[in-house]
Amino acid sequence: MEFTPHHHEPEPDEQNSGTSWRLLVLKAVLALCFLAIVVRLVVIQVIDAPKFRAIARKQYEQKFVLPAVRGNIYDRHGHVLVSNTMFVSFAADPKIVGDGDKAVAESFARVFGKPASHYLSRLRSDPSRRFVWLDRRVSPASSRRLPAGELDGVVLVNEPKRLYHYDELAASLVGFTDIDNHGISGIELFLDEDLRGTPGSVVMQRDGLGRTRPSADYPTVTPVNGHHLSLTIDLSYQAILEEELKTGVAVNKADGGLAVMLDPKTGEILALAIVPSVNPNTPGSYEPGTARNRVITDIFEPGSIFKIVTAAAAYEHDLISPDHRFNAENGLYKVIMRGKVVRLIRDTHEHETLTFQEGLEQSSNIVMAKAVELIGSEQFYRQARDFGFGIPTGVDLPGEVRGRLKKPQEWSGITMQTMAYGYEVAVTPLQIAAAYAAIANGGVLMKPYIVRQVFSESADVVRENRPQRIRRVVSAETASKLTQAFEGAVEHGTAQEVHIRGIRVAGKTGTARRVVDGQYTQGNYTASFVGYFPVEDPQVVCLVMMENPRARGYYGGATSGPIFRAVAERVLQTSSKFQRPPHTGLPEDERTIIVPDVRTITHTVADRILRGQGLTTELYGRGRYVLRQSPEPGSRTTHGAVIKLVLRDEPSADPSGLITVPDIRGLSVRRAVNRLVLDKFDVALEGSGIVVHQTPPAGRKVAPGSTVRLVCKSREITSAALY
């Protein structure tokens, strides 16, 4: 029996029902997807539209900073000390550069000589960055060799670079900037906000062809350039002070030196020099700490130049007269307390008795130690505070310290005696110069300052500094007594090497042991001289200090004193301020002018000095330094006359490496030393004045660094007519 399989066929209504259900599910899913798409589109195009527009713009737009031009810095006569030169920098947007980074890196490597890996590392350092510097501060000539316009994502930016016209001249005072033109020392730092200006910006956009151009949607923001500065320094004085200080440090084989020059009537800083110094055009070449302005950042025990406080307190309170006589103990004074010798005080020279004024002139520690006992702690401390010790001067320079002046309750039994001749107290060089300026002007402490004016590009004065009186320190009568003693020190006291015939100079020497590793050590000294001239109407106060002079002893009168004298002589010869014009009745163009001494300084500085006096220059030869000039320094010529400057060639060397000894007979000691130091010779001196003999003789070939011995004789000093 056969069975035939039986298949159940679905009814038509059942089949249609299953198909409809599946279609409904599919439609629902599609509807939900469509709804999700609609919602997402609404979010993207409406709710988050600004966000996504910004993201889209970032794909083809990039904002670049347009740096402002930093303001210029001028000296008091309008000579440009610091300005700017325009260099070119290259930046890139790594996202726009994209896969072309190798081509960009290779193009830069071919032009600028750095390995391609250097540029690749910058482009690939951070994928999220939209701006990287590839090369900065390249010369415009070099930049023209790079087809920047053909490199996607690469932008050329004109960047101003600081230009210091006189290299090391006034470097510690002016300071310098970093690669981004931000001030990092000196005036550049202190007035950075005035100098730097406000940067602008431009938005660069890439078009459909990949070309980069400024975006039309974002207007370029033009940078606002910085303000200019006019300083109180005199370029001529600055050049003289630096040259003589460098020479003095070399001659005395000192570790270093510093000097500052003030106008005692106004407090203006006329010049400030530090050796060793730095060249702000090459800031990376100096040793750490060399760039600091040690005139305001370093403190030292002043030694005998602090005796100004002891003498001022004695005279001001009418406690001691100039002719009050003291037992000078033949140079050795034993300080006894409670029957025990607690301190030995020594003088350089032995005297049985000295008047108080003679004690100042001969710089007697013993006389000062005995005098302060008559003055008392309260009067002595108050006088030191009135002079400004232990208080910042407020000068407009960064990094000034206050020094250290102990209060009477901090004193030991012998502190007051020790302070009377300049120990157990720490001061800055500027504080000392300001104190002596107060005596020079008749007794008023003036606030030192360096910035005369801040002015805009349109010459509108933004800010101006004027002379500011701090307080009256002593009466005019006391100031006159002190000046009489300080002039006596120059005429027949410890500062006789400072004497200049025909010019009245007042000043004080100072020699102090230096603390090394917490102890006073033999052979470590600070040698100082501070003075002012002319006595009858002081125009200049100048402090000179040297660290560890070794060649000519360590006393301030024999080391720093001659530097002061050389500076004073040249200032008197150079500046018309000290010259009385002849009453000839001639027009100004026909009146005679005293020719400044510009030998051994760079010809650019010499040209500025001469043009400032109404003279013109002609250069002969090669080299940076002026070897000779015609007419001679100190001679008279007419307004507009031509001064011929013979430049110094580099010292000639033969194949064996020997150099030729120059002929420096007939030159003054400082000029001869300057010339020899420039040629890398060592110098040994015998006598002072004019060089009459030299060994080895001129023309002989010797090894670099050889010693040239000079025999000198005294000369008459040309006096300057004062007004």
Buried (B, 14 or more C-beta within 10 A) or exposed (E): EEEEEEEEEEEEEEEEEEEEEEEEEEEEEEEEEEEEEEEEEEEEEEEEEEEEEEEEBEEBBBBBBBBBBBBBBBBBBEBBBBBBEEBBBBBBBBBBBEEBBEBBBEBBBEBBEEEBEBBBEBBBEEEEBBEBEBBBEBEEEBBEEBEBEEBBBBBBBEBBBBBBBBBBBBBBBBBBBEEEBEBBBBBBBBBBEBBBBEEBBBBBBBEEEEEBEEBEEBEEBEBBBBBBBBBBBBBBBBBBBBBBBBBBBBBBBBBBBBBBBBBBBBBBBBBBBBBBBBBBBEBEEBEEEBBBBBBBBBBBBBBBBBBBBBBBBBBBBEBBEBEBEBEBBEBEBEBEEEEEEEBEBEBBEEBEEBBBBBBBBBBBBBBBBBBBEBBBBEBBBBBBBBBBBBBBBBBBBBBBBBBEBBEEEEBEEBBBBBBBBBBBBBBBBBBBBBBBBBBBBBBBBBBBBBBBBBBBBEEEEEEEBEEEEBEBBBBEEBBBBBBBBBBBBBBEBBBBBBBBEEBBBBBBBBBBBBBEEEEEEEEBBBBBBBBBBBBEEBBBBBBBBBBBBBBBBBBBBBBBBBBBBBBBBBBBBBBEEBBEBEEEEEEEEEBBBBBBBBBBBBBEBBBBBBBBBBBEBEBEEEBBBBBBBEBEBBEEBEBEBEBEBBBBEEBEEEEEEBBBBBEBBEBBBBBBBBBBBBBEBBBEBEBBEBBEEBEBEEEBBBEEEBEBEBBBEEEEBBEBEBE
